[in-house]
Amino acid sequence: MSDLLQQQLSTVQSNLQPAPPTIASATTITPTSRLTFVTGTVAIATINPFATGYHEIVLIFTNAAPAAFATSGNIKTAGLPVQNIPVTLQWDPTSLLWWVAV
């Protein structure tokens, strides 16, 4: 995503912003807004960042048994998400890693 579309990362959005999408879990995902619903049980190892600087995303896993994050990509910690509980991830542009808060 271009830095020009950073409003989609804002914690305050208008009704003109896209609705939160639902994507399937996969080894690599590319969220397109700050809040994203995730289906499936594949462990996520890499999340493509939105922008070049610091930013956050929130993932909500809808499957009853989501897999733990894998640390083989750009995710720092192998947090275990829980169904329907928001997981916040912070992108550190220095280490090029996502830091998971579960």
Residue, then its C-alpha position, 0 to 999 in steps of 0.5 A: m500500500s502506498d503511504l498516500l493511503q495512510q488514512q486507512l490506518s487511522t484510528v478514526q475513520s469516516n464512512l468514506q473509508p472502506a469497510p473492514p475486509t475479511i481475508a483468509s489466513a495464509t503464510t503471507i497476508t496483505p491487509t488493506s485496512r487497519l481492522t481486518f477479519v481473518t478466517g482459517t487456521v493457517a499460521i501467518a508468518t509474514i504480513n506485508p506492511f502498509a507503509t514505510g513508517y511505524h503503524e498498527i493493524v488489528l486482526i480479528f480471527t473468526n475461526a474457533a481454533p486459529a493457529a499461532f503466529a509463526t516467527s519464520g517471516n517478519i513477525k517477532t513473537a509467536g502469539l496465539p490468537v483467540q477467536n473473536i478477540p482483537v490482536t494488535l500488531q505494531w510495525d517497527p520500521t527499524s527492525l522490519l518486524w511486527w510486534v504482536a500484542v495478544 
